[in-house]
């Protein structure tokens, strides 16, 4: 379970990200990881509904960002998926 720093998270992103259709199946199950995230990593936000509002493939990298939405507009908890490793590389609070 890894909580990315701002710099670590930015290093997994690219400007040419490609939006993934929300009707597409996820590349692998990640909810078990999400459920194990310590609640203090959520800050003061409630992500309990587990709504994914956006997913982005980071072109030229091994990563996909899956953004879990909360009740506060424009606040997300991205899960950084390592696609070749079929694992969650970590998470980050975007507030």
N, C-alpha and C positions, 0 to 999 in steps of 0.2 A: 504494500500500500504506500504509494508515493505521492506526496503533495508537492507539485511543482512550484518553484519560485517564479516570479514574473519572468525573469530572464530564461529560465529553463522552458517555460511554457512558450514564450515567443520563439525560441529556437526550434520548436516543432511545427511552427506555422509558416506559411508562404503566402505572398500576395495573390498568387494565381490559384487559390483554392477552388475546387470544383464542388458545387453543391450536390449532395446526394438526395435523391427523392425519398421522402419519408415513407413512401409505399414500398421501398426496397427493404428486403430482409437485412438485418445487421450481419456483418461478416462472421460474428460469433457472439455468444452470450456474454454480456457484461454486467447484468443486474446484480449478480452475486458480489462483484467488486463494489458496485455502488452501495449496496446494503451494508457493507462492512466499513464504509468511510466513517471515521469518527465525527460525531455531530458538531464538534467544535470547528471542524473544517468548513462547515456551512456558514460560519459567522452567525448573524442574527436572522438568517433566511430559512424558509421552509421549502425544502425540495421533496417533501414526502409524497407528492402526487406522481413523481417519476415521469413527468412529461418530457419527451424529446421534441424540441421545436426545430432544430437544425442539425444537420450533419454535413461535414465537409471533408473531402479527400484532399490532402495536402500534396499536390502534384510534385513529382520528383522526390518524394520522401516515402517512408514506410508508414506514415501516420494518417489516421482519420480522427477528426474531432467530432465528438457527439455531445451536443449541448443539451443538458438537462435544465429545464426551465423551473423557476420558482414563482411565488406569488407577486414578487416585486418586478415591475417592468424593467427590462434590460439588465437583469441579473441572471447569470447562468453558472452552472457548474459543468465545465467541459471535461469529458473523459477523453484521454488521449489513447487511442487504440493503436497498438503495434500490429499492423496487418500481417506481415510475414510470421511474426512470433505468436499470432493469435492470442494476444494477451493485452491487458490494460497496462500501459506504461505509467500512468498516473492521472492525477486530476488537479484542477485549479479553479479557484473561485474568481469569477469575473464580475465585479460589482462596480 
